Amino acid sequence: MLYDNILFVRLLNFYVENTKDKYFKSKLLQSINFIHQEFHNKDNLLGSAYDADSDGAEGKYYIWKYQHLKNILKEKFELFKKKYEISEIGNFEGCNILIERSENILKENELEDIKEVESKLLNERAKRVKPFFDHKSQTDLNSYWIYTILQSSIVLDDKEIFKKAMSYLNTIQKLLKDDLFHCYDKKKEEIDVFLEDYVYFCLLLVSVYEITNDKKSLNQCCALLEKAWDLFYNEENQVLQKNIRKCNDLFVEPIDLIDNNIQNGNSIFFLICNKLFNITEKISWKNKIDILKKSYHSSINNAYSQMFSYIKILDICNDNITFSFFGKDKNFEAIQNKLLKKYFEKATFIHKDCDECFILVCKNQTCSEKLKSSEQVEEYINAKSI
């Protein structure tokens, strides 16, 4: 599933940034490359999922019998066992899912040899029948993936990943043109749109603004989020429902506040409203925040264990950390990149046109004086425990 891989890469983003672990940095890159290679579809975006089975057997494409490995690898078999936990009894229905050993016991001169062995197995696996690929391009999942690898590009200081993310965004813009849809069928006919499609695309757009100061992305985000409010806001329940109001054909309206495969659309809408209020200072976004906060609070006692995304986002909004960059200073890019690594999801990044160049750091409406260097910013953050 694409959504599983998004969550896995997000986890690696945070882990690598916090630990600087080289092994997991390599796994982060490997995972991103795998998705871009294996989930690529005809729209030049990402498909949704692979079936678990092929040839009628679950996992058949990915698993290996012990003797089969021995026959293929021959004299390299013992080297392969140094890296992977494999056995005659296997770890899945008599076969082996290739799991790396927790301790790397490979010597320096064996690293290149193991790459050749792995390449040989990949070529062998390519001869098998591949699981069915659901190639449809879902707006919500593609937007969430692009948002996730934008963070990866910051964590890894990787400009190529950033370029790839922006290329995907341009493809979505061309595909969706002036309106949003959930996905497209084989005849390119539009399929109904859901709340998650709007909010995850808007999260992507506001993040592009925060990283690049692209006003066009900010304006598009504002327009689409207002449209989402008009389409999905349920006046009676004072929350956003999953499908467009006028399309209700059920006795019970499709209200959904709990987290499912990805974070709930209401929670993400709430987060973006907070960002847009910080950036634009328009009271309409604050009004929406107040309405939704009251409604969410009335549900939280009954669904606490299923509303973790809202609880997390509520903490982010209560702290309300902002970094405002006034004017254009050649040193600001390095300062912003450093801050983005730590605060990508925990703060709002704001860009202001100004003749004077300085930075304001705020938490819950308490702001610093004008700061003009990385040292001053770091000193203030440490002093205020931000």
C-alpha positions as CSV (number, residue, x, y, z in Angstrom):
1,M,0.0,0.0,0.0
2,L,1.2,3.5,-0.8
3,Y,-0.1,4.9,2.5
4,D,1.9,2.3,4.5
5,N,5.1,3.4,2.7
6,I,4.3,7.1,3.3
7,L,4.0,6.5,7.1
8,F,7.2,4.4,7.1
9,V,9.2,7.1,5.3
10,R,7.7,9.8,7.6
11,L,8.9,7.7,10.6
12,L,12.4,7.5,9.0
13,N,12.4,11.2,8.4
14,F,12.0,11.9,12.1
15,Y,14.3,9.2,13.2
16,V,17.2,10.2,10.9
17,E,16.8,13.9,11.8
18,N,16.9,13.1,15.5
19,T,19.7,10.5,15.5
20,K,21.8,11.2,12.3
21,D,22.1,7.4,12.0
22,K,23.9,6.6,8.8
23,Y,22.3,3.1,8.4
24,F,18.8,4.5,8.6
25,K,19.7,7.4,6.4
26,S,20.6,4.8,3.7
27,K,17.3,3.0,4.4
28,L,15.4,6.3,4.0
29,L,17.0,6.8,0.6
30,Q,16.4,3.2,-0.4
31,S,12.7,3.4,0.5
32,I,12.2,6.7,-1.4
33,N,13.9,5.2,-4.5
34,F,11.9,2.0,-4.2
35,I,8.6,3.9,-4.2
36,H,9.6,6.1,-7.2
37,Q,10.6,3.0,-9.1
38,E,7.9,0.5,-8.2
39,F,4.9,2.7,-7.7
40,H,5.4,4.9,-10.8
41,N,2.3,4.9,-13.1
42,K,1.3,6.2,-16.5
43,D,0.3,9.6,-15.1
44,N,3.9,10.1,-14.0
45,L,2.6,10.0,-10.4
46,L,2.3,7.1,-7.9
47,G,-0.2,4.3,-8.0
48,S,-2.1,3.2,-4.9
49,A,-1.1,-0.4,-4.1
50,Y,0.1,-3.8,-5.0
51,D,-1.8,-7.0,-4.3
52,A,-0.3,-9.3,-1.6
53,D,-0.4,-12.3,-3.8
54,S,0.8,-13.4,-7.2
55,D,0.2,-16.8,-8.9
56,G,-2.4,-17.3,-6.2
57,A,0.1,-17.4,-3.4
58,E,0.6,-14.6,-0.8
59,G,4.0,-13.1,-0.8
60,K,5.3,-15.4,-3.6
61,Y,7.0,-12.6,-5.5
62,Y,9.1,-11.7,-2.5
63,I,10.0,-14.9,-0.6
64,W,12.8,-17.4,-1.1
65,K,13.3,-21.0,-0.3
66,Y,16.6,-21.8,1.4
67,Q,17.8,-24.3,-1.2
68,H,16.8,-22.1,-4.0
69,L,19.0,-19.3,-2.6
70,K,21.8,-21.8,-2.2
71,N,21.5,-22.9,-5.8
72,I,21.5,-19.4,-7.2
73,L,24.3,-17.9,-5.1
74,K,26.6,-20.9,-5.0
75,E,29.9,-19.8,-3.4
76,K,28.4,-16.4,-2.4
77,F,25.8,-18.0,-0.3
78,E,27.7,-17.9,3.0
79,L,28.5,-14.2,2.4
80,F,24.7,-13.6,1.9
81,K,23.9,-15.3,5.2
82,K,26.2,-12.8,6.9
83,K,23.8,-10.0,6.1
84,Y,20.4,-11.7,6.1
85,E,18.6,-14.0,8.5
86,I,17.8,-17.1,6.4
87,S,17.3,-20.7,7.4
88,E,16.0,-24.0,6.1
89,I,12.7,-23.7,8.1
90,G,12.3,-20.1,7.0
91,N,10.3,-17.3,8.7
92,F,7.1,-17.4,6.5
93,E,5.4,-20.6,5.6
94,G,8.6,-22.6,5.0
95,C,10.2,-19.8,3.0
96,N,12.4,-16.8,3.8
97,I,11.4,-13.1,3.8
98,L,14.8,-11.5,3.6
99,I,15.4,-9.6,6.8
100,E,18.7,-8.0,7.6
101,R,20.6,-9.1,10.7
102,S,20.5,-6.6,13.5
103,E,24.3,-6.6,13.7
104,N,26.2,-5.9,10.5
105,I,29.1,-8.4,10.5
106,L,30.2,-7.7,6.9
107,K,33.8,-6.7,6.4
108,E,34.7,-3.6,4.3
109,N,35.9,-5.7,1.4
110,E,32.7,-7.6,1.3
111,L,30.3,-4.7,0.9
112,E,30.8,-4.5,-2.9
113,D,30.4,-8.3,-3.2
114,I,27.1,-8.2,-1.3
115,K,25.7,-5.5,-3.7
116,E,26.5,-7.8,-6.6
117,V,24.7,-10.7,-4.9
118,E,21.6,-8.6,-4.2
119,S,21.5,-7.4,-7.8
120,K,21.7,-11.0,-8.9
121,L,18.7,-11.9,-6.8
122,L,16.7,-8.9,-8.0
123,N,17.3,-10.0,-11.6
124,E,16.1,-13.5,-10.6
125,R,13.0,-12.1,-8.9
126,A,12.2,-10.0,-12.0
127,K,11.5,-13.3,-13.8
128,R,8.5,-14.0,-11.5
129,V,4.9,-12.9,-12.0
130,K,4.6,-9.6,-10.3
131,P,1.6,-8.8,-8.0
132,F,-1.2,-6.8,-9.6
133,F,-0.6,-3.1,-9.4
134,D,-3.5,-0.7,-8.8
135,H,-2.2,2.2,-10.9
136,K,-4.8,4.8,-10.1
137,S,-3.4,8.2,-9.0
138,Q,-5.2,9.3,-5.8
139,T,-4.9,13.0,-5.0
140,D,-4.7,12.6,-1.3
141,L,-2.0,9.9,-1.2
142,N,0.1,11.6,-4.0
143,S,-0.1,14.9,-2.2
144,Y,0.8,13.3,1.1
145,W,3.8,11.5,-0.5
146,I,5.1,14.8,-2.0
147,Y,4.7,16.5,1.3
148,T,6.6,13.6,3.0
149,I,9.6,13.7,0.5
150,L,9.8,17.5,0.8
151,Q,10.6,16.8,4.5
152,S,13.0,14.1,3.4
153,S,14.8,16.5,1.1
154,I,15.3,18.8,4.1
155,V,16.5,16.1,6.4
156,L,18.9,14.7,3.9
157,D,20.0,18.0,2.3
158,D,19.1,16.4,-1.0
159,K,18.2,18.8,-3.8
160,E,17.4,16.0,-6.2
161,I,14.6,14.7,-3.9
162,F,13.3,18.3,-3.7
163,K,13.3,18.6,-7.5
164,K,11.5,15.3,-7.7
165,A,8.8,16.5,-5.3
166,M,8.3,19.7,-7.3
167,S,8.1,17.7,-10.5
168,Y,5.3,15.5,-9.0
169,L,3.5,18.7,-7.8
170,N,3.7,20.2,-11.3
171,T,2.2,16.9,-12.7
172,I,-0.7,17.0,-10.3
173,Q,-1.3,20.7,-11.2
174,K,-1.5,19.8,-14.9
175,L,-3.6,16.7,-14.3
176,L,-6.2,18.4,-12.0
177,K,-6.1,21.7,-13.8
178,D,-8.8,24.0,-12.2
179,D,-10.5,21.4,-9.9
180,L,-9.7,18.5,-7.6
181,F,-10.8,14.9,-8.0
182,H,-10.0,11.9,-5.9
183,C,-8.6,10.0,-8.9
184,Y,-9.2,9.1,-12.6
185,D,-10.5,5.9,-14.1
186,K,-9.2,4.3,-17.2
187,K,-11.3,6.6,-19.4
188,K,-10.0,9.6,-17.5
189,E,-13.5,10.3,-16.1
190,E,-13.5,12.1,-12.9
191,I,-14.3,10.2,-9.7
192,D,-15.9,11.9,-6.6
193,V,-13.6,14.0,-4.5
194,F,-13.3,13.7,-0.7
195,L,-12.2,15.9,2.1
196,E,-8.8,14.3,2.3
197,D,-8.1,15.2,-1.3
198,Y,-8.5,18.8,-0.6
199,V,-6.7,19.0,2.8
200,Y,-3.6,17.0,1.8
201,F,-3.2,18.9,-1.4
202,C,-3.6,22.2,0.6
203,L,-1.1,20.9,3.2
204,L,1.4,20.4,0.3
205,L,0.7,23.8,-1.1
206,V,1.2,25.7,2.2
207,S,4.3,23.7,2.9
208,V,5.7,24.7,-0.5
209,Y,5.1,28.3,0.4
210,E,6.8,27.9,3.8
211,I,9.9,26.4,2.2
212,T,10.2,28.5,-1.0
213,N,8.1,31.7,-0.3
214,D,6.0,30.8,-3.4
215,K,3.0,33.2,-3.0
216,K,1.2,31.4,-5.8
217,S,1.1,28.2,-3.8
218,L,-0.1,30.1,-0.8
219,N,-2.9,31.8,-2.7
220,Q,-4.0,28.5,-4.2
221,C,-4.1,26.9,-0.8
222,C,-6.3,29.7,0.6
223,A,-8.7,29.5,-2.3
224,L,-9.0,25.7,-2.2
225,L,-9.4,25.5,1.6
226,E,-12.2,28.0,1.4
227,K,-13.8,25.9,-1.3
228,A,-13.4,22.8,0.9
229,W,-15.2,24.6,3.7
230,D,-18.1,25.4,1.4
231,L,-18.2,21.8,0.0
232,F,-17.7,19.8,3.2
233,Y,-18.7,21.8,6.2
234,N,-21.8,20.3,7.9
235,E,-23.7,23.1,9.7
236,E,-25.7,20.9,11.9
237,N,-22.7,18.9,13.3
238,Q,-20.2,21.8,12.9
239,V,-17.5,19.6,11.5
240,L,-16.3,18.7,8.0
241,Q,-17.8,15.6,6.5
242,K,-15.9,13.1,4.3
243,N,-17.9,13.6,1.1
244,I,-19.5,16.7,-0.5
245,R,-22.6,17.7,1.3
246,K,-24.9,17.9,-1.8
247,C,-23.9,14.2,-2.6
248,N,-25.3,12.8,0.7
249,D,-27.4,9.8,-0.1
250,L,-27.4,8.1,3.2
251,F,-29.6,8.3,6.3
252,V,-26.6,9.1,8.4
253,E,-24.2,11.8,7.2
254,P,-20.6,10.6,6.6
255,I,-19.0,12.4,9.6
256,D,-15.6,10.9,10.4
257,L,-13.3,12.4,13.1
258,I,-11.1,9.3,13.8
259,D,-7.8,8.4,12.2
260,N,-7.8,5.6,9.7
261,N,-5.0,4.7,7.3
262,I,-3.8,8.3,7.3
263,Q,-4.5,11.3,9.6
264,N,-8.1,12.4,9.7
265,G,-9.1,15.1,7.2
266,N,-10.6,17.3,9.9
267,S,-7.3,17.3,11.9
268,I,-5.3,18.3,8.8
269,F,-7.9,21.1,7.9
270,F,-7.5,22.4,11.5
271,L,-3.7,22.5,11.2
272,I,-3.8,24.3,7.8
273,C,-6.3,26.9,9.2
274,N,-3.8,27.6,12.0
275,K,-1.0,28.1,9.5
276,L,-3.0,30.3,7.2
277,F,-4.1,32.5,10.2
278,N,-0.5,32.9,11.2
279,I,0.6,33.8,7.7
280,T,-2.3,36.0,6.5
281,E,-3.7,37.2,9.9
282,K,-7.2,36.9,8.4
283,I,-9.8,36.5,11.1
284,S,-11.9,34.1,9.0
285,W,-9.3,31.4,9.5
286,K,-9.4,32.0,13.3
287,N,-13.2,31.7,13.3
288,K,-13.0,28.3,11.6
289,I,-10.4,27.1,14.1
290,D,-12.7,28.1,17.0
291,I,-15.8,26.4,15.5
292,L,-13.9,23.1,14.8
293,K,-12.1,23.1,18.2
294,K,-15.4,23.2,20.0
295,S,-16.8,20.4,17.9
296,Y,-13.7,18.2,18.2
297,H,-13.6,18.6,22.0
298,S,-17.2,17.3,22.3
299,S,-16.1,14.1,20.6
300,I,-12.7,13.5,22.2
301,N,-14.0,11.8,25.3
302,N,-15.7,9.1,23.3
303,A,-12.9,8.5,20.8
304,Y,-9.7,9.5,22.6
305,S,-7.7,6.5,21.4
306,Q,-8.7,7.1,17.8
307,M,-8.1,10.9,17.6
308,F,-4.3,11.0,18.2
309,S,-3.7,13.2,15.1
310,Y,-6.1,15.8,16.4
311,I,-4.5,15.7,19.9
312,K,-1.1,16.1,18.4
313,I,-2.2,19.0,16.1
314,L,-4.0,20.7,19.0
315,D,-0.7,20.7,20.9
316,I,1.1,22.2,17.9
317,C,-1.6,24.9,17.5
318,N,-1.6,25.7,21.2
319,D,2.2,26.2,21.2
320,N,1.8,28.1,17.9
321,I,5.5,28.5,17.1
322,T,6.2,30.8,14.1
323,F,9.4,31.9,12.4
324,S,8.9,35.1,10.4
325,F,11.6,36.1,7.9
326,F,11.5,39.8,7.0
327,G,13.3,41.0,3.9
328,K,15.8,39.1,1.8
329,D,19.2,38.3,3.4
330,K,21.7,35.9,1.8
331,N,22.1,34.2,5.2
332,F,18.4,33.5,5.8
333,E,18.3,30.4,3.6
334,A,20.8,28.6,5.7
335,I,19.0,29.7,8.9
336,Q,15.6,28.6,7.5
337,N,17.0,25.2,6.4
338,K,18.4,24.5,9.9
339,L,15.1,25.4,11.5
340,L,13.0,23.4,9.0
341,K,15.0,20.3,9.9
342,K,13.7,20.5,13.5
343,Y,10.4,22.4,13.1
344,F,9.0,21.3,9.7
345,E,5.7,20.0,11.2
346,K,5.8,21.9,14.5
347,A,5.9,25.5,13.4
348,T,4.7,27.9,10.7
349,F,7.3,29.6,8.5
350,I,6.3,33.1,7.3
351,H,7.9,35.4,4.7
352,K,7.4,39.2,4.8
353,D,8.5,41.8,2.3
354,C,10.5,44.4,4.2
355,D,13.4,46.8,3.6
356,E,15.0,45.8,6.9
357,C,16.2,42.2,7.3
358,F,15.5,40.3,10.5
359,I,13.8,37.2,12.0
360,L,11.1,37.0,14.6
361,V,10.6,33.9,16.6
362,C,7.3,33.5,18.4
363,K,5.6,31.0,20.6
364,N,2.0,31.4,21.6
365,Q,2.1,35.1,20.6
366,T,5.2,35.9,22.7
367,C,7.9,37.1,20.3
368,S,11.5,37.7,20.3
369,E,13.2,41.0,19.4
370,K,14.6,41.4,15.9
371,L,17.1,38.7,15.4
372,K,19.7,38.9,12.6
373,S,22.0,35.9,12.9
374,S,21.8,32.1,13.3
375,E,23.5,32.5,16.7
376,Q,20.9,34.9,18.0
377,V,18.0,32.7,16.8
378,E,19.6,29.6,18.4
379,E,20.2,31.5,21.6
380,Y,16.6,32.7,21.8
381,I,15.2,29.2,21.1
382,N,17.3,27.7,23.8
383,A,16.5,30.4,26.3
384,K,12.8,30.1,25.8
385,S,12.9,26.2,25.5
386,I,11.1,26.3,22.1
